[in-house]
Amino acid sequence: MPPLSLTARLALLFALLTASLLIVVGIVLGRAVERHFDELDAHELSAKLTLVGNLVREAGAGTGAGQRLDAAFAGQDTVGLLLRAADGTLLHAIQPGAFTTAQLAGAPLGRSGETWQVAQRQFIGREAVLPPDDEGTALRAAVALDISHHAHFLHEVRHGLWLGISAAALAAALLGWLAAHRGLAPLRRM
């Protein structure tokens, strides 16, 4: 096999350097978008747990709390809630289909956020112990958010990003070859 021409070697080097730079930029952008969604999810979980805590504190742990929670979460089909007594007894549930069988049975969620899948839907959730009410009753609240739309969006962004990077790398290779070919034309004439 004959060695590559100087033009081909320069074009290949330019294409490799450009592709490497674009890949690094793609990875950095992908991670930044992912981190942004993680922050949004953490903020949303924290806000929902604060809302649950406030509603339960105002209404007490009885049936009034369940009615207030149902009213507060009406129309929010991407949010699930399990409210438990300190002994693990389930007091109230909203969208229980958002939780796994083990979680419905009482398995605790992490306090920093945990992800799982139920019926091809992705969820992230967190659990918190609510401050005791006037009667000294402490409750556990577990909140789940359906993040399937985030996962779909991230998949589409990654797909588009890698297609764009591939197209840009090919264009850079072509332009690199063209620049090297024209730039080395005087050498070929000699």
KEKEVEX-844110 format. One record per residue: x, y, z of N, C-alpha, C in turn; residue in three letters; residue number from 1. Coordinates in steps of 0.2 Angstrom, whole numbers. Each point is the difference from the previous one (the first is absolute). Layout:
N
X_Y_Z_X_Y_Z_X_Y_Z_ALA_NUM;
...
***
This chain:
190
4_-6_0_-4_6_0_4_6_0_MET_1;
-1_5_-5_5_6_0_-2_4_6_PRO_2;
5_4_2_-1_5_6_-5_5_-3_PRO_3;
-4_3_5_-5_5_-1_4_6_-2_LEU_4;
-3_4_-5_3_7_-2_0_4_6_SER_5;
4_6_-1_1_5_5_-7_3_1_LEU_6;
-4_1_-5_-6_3_0_-5_-4_4_THR_7;
0_-6_-1_-4_-5_4_2_0_7_ALA_8;
6_0_1_2_-1_7_-2_7_4_ARG_9;
1_5_-3_-2_7_3_-7_0_1_LEU_10;
-4_-2_-5_-7_0_1_-3_-5_5_ALA_11;
3_-6_1_-1_-5_5_1_3_7_LEU_12;
6_3_1_2_3_6_-5_5_2_LEU_13;
-1_5_-5_-5_5_2_-7_-3_2_PHE_14;
-2_-5_-4_-7_-3_2_0_-3_7_ALA_15;
6_-4_1_0_-3_7_0_5_6_LEU_16;
4_6_-1_0_5_5_-7_3_1_LEU_17;
-3_2_-6_-6_3_0_-5_-5_4_THR_18;
0_-6_-2_-5_-5_2_1_-1_8_ALA_19;
6_0_2_2_-1_7_-3_6_4_SER_20;
1_6_-3_-2_6_4_-8_0_0_LEU_21;
-3_-2_-5_-7_0_0_-3_-6_4_LEU_22;
3_-5_1_-2_-5_4_1_2_8_ILE_23;
5_4_1_1_2_7_-6_5_1_VAL_24;
-1_5_-4_-6_5_1_-6_-4_0_VAL_25;
-2_-5_-4_-6_-4_1_-1_-3_7_GLY_26;
6_-3_2_-1_-3_7_-1_5_5_ILE_27;
4_6_0_-1_5_5_-8_2_0_VAL_28;
-2_2_-6_-7_2_-1_-5_-5_2_LEU_29;
1_-6_-1_-5_-6_2_0_0_7_GLY_30;
6_0_4_0_0_7_-3_6_3_ARG_31;
1_6_-3_-3_6_3_-8_0_0_ALA_32;
-2_-3_-6_-8_-1_-1_-2_-5_6_VAL_33;
3_-5_0_-2_-5_5_0_2_7_GLU_34;
6_4_2_0_3_7_-5_5_1_ARG_35;
-2_4_-5_-6_5_0_-6_-4_2_HIS_36;
-2_-5_-3_-6_-4_1_0_-3_7_PHE_37;
6_-2_2_1_-3_7_-2_5_5_ASP_38;
3_6_-1_-2_6_5_-7_2_0_GLU_39;
-3_0_-6_-7_1_-1_-4_-5_4_LEU_40;
2_-7_-1_-4_-5_4_1_1_7_ASP_41;
6_1_2_1_1_8_-4_5_2_ALA_42;
0_6_-3_-4_6_2_-7_-2_0_HIS_43;
-3_-3_-5_-7_-2_0_-2_-5_6_GLU_44;
5_-5_1_-2_-5_6_0_4_6_LEU_45;
5_4_1_0_4_6_-6_4_1_SER_46;
-2_4_-5_-6_4_0_-6_-4_2_ALA_47;
-1_-6_-3_-6_-5_1_0_-2_7_LYS_48;
6_-2_3_1_-2_7_-2_5_5_LEU_49;
2_7_-2_-2_5_4_-7_1_0_THR_50;
-3_0_-6_-7_1_0_-4_-5_4_LEU_51;
2_-7_-1_-3_-5_4_1_1_8_VAL_52;
6_2_2_1_2_7_-5_5_2_GLY_53;
0_6_-3_-5_5_1_-7_-2_1_ASN_54;
-2_-4_-5_-7_-2_0_-2_-4_6_LEU_55;
5_-5_1_-2_-5_5_1_4_7_VAL_56;
4_5_1_1_3_6_-6_4_1_ARG_57;
-3_4_-5_-6_4_1_-6_-5_1_GLU_58;
-1_-5_-3_-6_-4_0_1_-6_6_ALA_59;
6_-2_2_0_-5_4_1_-7_-4_GLY_60;
1_-5_3_1_-6_-3_-6_-4_-2_ALA_61;
-6_3_2_-6_-4_-1_-3_0_-8_GLY_62;
-6_-1_-1_-3_0_-6_0_7_-4_THR_63;
1_6_4_0_6_-2_7_1_-4_GLY_64;
5_-3_2_6_0_-4_0_-3_-7_ALA_65;
-4_-6_0_0_-3_-6_-4_4_-5_GLY_66;
-6_3_2_-4_4_-4_4_6_-3_GLN_67;
4_3_5_4_6_-2_5_-2_-5_ARG_68;
3_-6_1_6_-2_-5_-3_-2_-6_LEU_69;
-6_-3_-1_-4_-1_-6_-1_6_-4_ASP_70;
-2_5_4_-2_6_-3_7_4_-3_ALA_71;
5_0_4_6_3_-2_3_-4_-6_ALA_72;
0_-6_-1_3_-4_-5_-5_-2_-6_PHE_73;
-6_3_0_-5_-1_-5_3_2_-7_ALA_74;
0_-4_-5_2_2_-6_8_-1_-1_GLY_75;
3_-2_5_7_-1_-1_2_-8_-1_GLN_76;
-2_-2_-6_1_-7_-1_7_-3_0_ASP_77;
5_4_0_7_-2_0_3_0_7_THR_78;
-4_1_5_2_0_7_-3_-6_4_VAL_79;
3_-4_4_-2_-5_4_2_2_7_GLY_80;
-5_-2_5_2_1_7_-3_-6_4_LEU_81;
5_-1_5_-2_-5_5_1_3_7_LEU_82;
-5_0_4_0_3_7_-1_-6_5_LEU_83;
5_0_4_0_-6_5_1_3_7_ARG_84;
-3_-4_4_1_1_8_7_-2_1_ALA_85;
3_1_6_7_-1_2_1_-8_0_ALA_86;
-6_-4_1_1_-7_1_0_-3_-7_ASP_87;
-1_4_-6_0_-3_-7_-7_-1_-2_GLY_88;
-5_1_4_-7_0_-3_-2_5_-5_THR_89;
-2_-2_-6_-2_4_-5_-6_4_2_LEU_90;
0_7_0_-5_4_2_-4_3_-6_LEU_91;
4_2_-5_-3_3_-6_5_-1_-6_HIS_92;
-3_-2_-6_4_0_-6_-3_3_-6_ALA_93;
4_4_-4_-2_3_-6_4_-3_-6_ILE_94;
-3_-2_-5_3_-3_-5_5_-6_2_GLN_95;
-3_-5_3_4_-5_3_4_-4_-6_PRO_96;
-3_0_-6_4_-3_-5_7_2_-2_GLY_97;
1_6_3_7_3_-1_5_-4_4_ALA_98;
-2_-4_5_5_-3_4_1_-8_-1_PHE_99;
5_-2_2_1_-8_-1_-4_-3_5_THR_100;
0_-7_-1_-4_-4_5_4_0_7_THR_101;
6_0_0_4_1_6_-1_6_4_ALA_102;
0_6_-4_-1_6_3_-7_1_3_GLN_103;
-5_-3_-4_-7_0_3_-1_-4_6_LEU_104;
5_-5_1_0_-5_6_3_4_6_ALA_105;
4_5_-2_3_4_6_7_1_-1_GLY_106;
4_-3_-5_7_1_-1_1_8_-1_ALA_107;
5_2_4_1_8_0_4_2_-6_PRO_108;
-1_6_-2_3_3_-5_6_4_3_LEU_109;
5_1_-4_6_4_2_-2_8_1_GLY_110;
4_3_4_-2_7_1_3_5_-5_ARG_111;
5_-3_-4_3_4_-5_-3_-1_-7_SER_112;
-4_-4_-1_-3_-2_-6_2_-6_-3_GLY_113;
-5_-4_-2_1_-7_-2_-4_-1_-7_GLU_114;
3_-3_-5_-4_-1_-6_-2_-8_-1_THR_115;
-6_-1_-3_-2_-6_-1_-5_0_-6_TRP_116;
-2_-6_-3_-4_0_-5_-6_-5_1_GLN_117;
-6_3_-2_-7_-4_1_-3_1_-7_VAL_118;
-2_-6_-3_-3_0_-6_2_4_-6_ALA_119;
7_0_-1_3_4_-5_0_8_1_GLN_120;
-1_1_7_0_7_2_6_1_5_ARG_121;
4_5_-1_5_2_5_-2_4_5_GLN_122;
2_-1_6_-2_4_6_6_2_4_PHE_123;
0_6_3_5_1_5_-4_2_7_ILE_124;
2_-2_5_-4_1_7_5_2_5_GLY_125;
-3_2_6_3_2_6_-5_-1_5_ARG_126;
3_-2_6_-4_-1_6_2_5_6_GLU_127;
-4_2_4_1_5_5_-4_-2_6_ALA_128;
3_1_6_-4_-1_6_-2_7_2_VAL_129;
-7_1_0_-3_6_2_0_2_7_LEU_130;
1_6_2_1_2_7_-7_-3_4_PRO_131;
1_-2_6_-6_-2_4_-5_5_1_PRO_132;
-6_-2_0_-5_5_1_-1_1_7_ASP_133;
-6_4_2_-1_2_7_-1_-7_4_ASP_134;
-2_-5_-2_-1_-6_3_7_-4_1_GLU_135;
5_2_-4_6_-3_0_1_-6_-5_GLY_136;
-5_0_-5_0_-5_-5_5_2_-6_THR_137;
5_-4_-1_4_1_-6_-2_-4_-6_ALA_138;
0_3_-5_-2_-3_-6_5_-1_-6_LEU_139;
0_-5_-4_5_0_-6_-4_1_-6_ARG_140;
3_5_-4_-3_1_-6_5_-2_-6_ALA_141;
-2_-3_-5_4_-2_-6_-4_3_-6_ALA_142;
4_3_-4_-2_4_-6_3_-3_-6_VAL_143;
-3_-1_-5_3_-3_-6_-2_5_-6_ALA_144;
5_1_-4_-2_4_-6_2_-4_-6_LEU_145;
-5_0_-5_1_-3_-7_5_4_-4_ASP_146;
6_-3_-1_5_4_-4_1_-3_-7_ILE_147;
-5_-4_-2_0_-3_-7_1_5_-5_SER_148;
-3_6_0_0_5_-5_7_3_0_HIS_149;
4_0_6_7_3_0_4_-5_-3_HIS_150;
-1_-7_1_4_-5_-3_-1_0_-7_ALA_151;
-6_1_-3_-1_0_-7_3_6_-3_HIS_152;
0_6_3_3_6_-2_8_-1_0_PHE_153;
2_-2_5_8_-1_0_2_-5_-5_LEU_154;
-4_-5_-2_2_-5_-5_0_4_-7_HIS_155;
-6_4_-1_0_4_-6_6_5_-1_GLU_156;
2_3_6_5_5_-1_7_-4_-1_VAL_157;
1_-5_3_6_-4_-1_0_-2_-8_ARG_158;
-5_-3_-2_-1_-2_-7_2_6_-5_HIS_159;
-4_5_1_2_6_-4_7_3_1_GLY_160;
2_0_6_7_2_1_5_-4_-4_LEU_161;
-1_-7_1_5_-4_-4_0_0_-7_TRP_162;
-7_1_-3_0_1_-7_3_6_-2_LEU_163;
-1_5_4_3_7_-2_8_-1_0_GLY_164;
2_-3_5_8_-1_1_2_-4_-6_ILE_165;
-3_-5_-2_2_-4_-6_0_4_-6_SER_166;
-5_4_-1_-1_4_-6_6_5_0_ALA_167;
1_3_6_5_5_0_7_-2_-1_ALA_168;
1_-6_3_7_-4_-1_1_-1_-8_ALA_169;
-5_-3_-3_0_-1_-7_2_6_-4_LEU_170;
-4_5_2_1_7_-4_7_3_1_ALA_171;
2_-1_7_7_2_1_5_-4_-4_ALA_172;
-1_-6_-1_5_-5_-3_0_3_-8_ALA_173;
-6_1_-2_0_2_-7_3_7_-1_LEU_174;
-2_5_4_4_6_0_7_0_1_LEU_175;
2_-4_5_7_-1_1_4_-3_-6_GLY_176;
-3_-5_-4_3_-2_-6_0_5_-5_TRP_177;
-5_4_-1_0_5_-5_5_6_2_LEU_178;
1_2_6_5_5_2_7_-3_-1_ALA_179;
1_-6_2_6_-3_-1_2_-1_-8_ALA_180;
-5_-2_-3_1_-1_-8_2_6_-3_HIS_181;
-4_6_2_1_6_-4_7_3_3_ARG_182;
1_-1_7_6_3_3_6_-3_-3_GLY_183;
0_-6_-2_6_-4_-2_0_0_-8_LEU_184;
-4_3_-3_0_0_-7_7_3_-3_ALA_185;
3_5_3_6_2_-3_6_-5_1_PRO_186;
-1_-4_5_5_-5_1_-1_-6_-6_LEU_187;
-6_-1_-2_-1_-5_-5_3_2_-7_ARG_188;
0_7_-1_2_2_-6_7_0_-1_ARG_189;
4_0_6_7_0_0_3_-6_-2_MET_190;
***
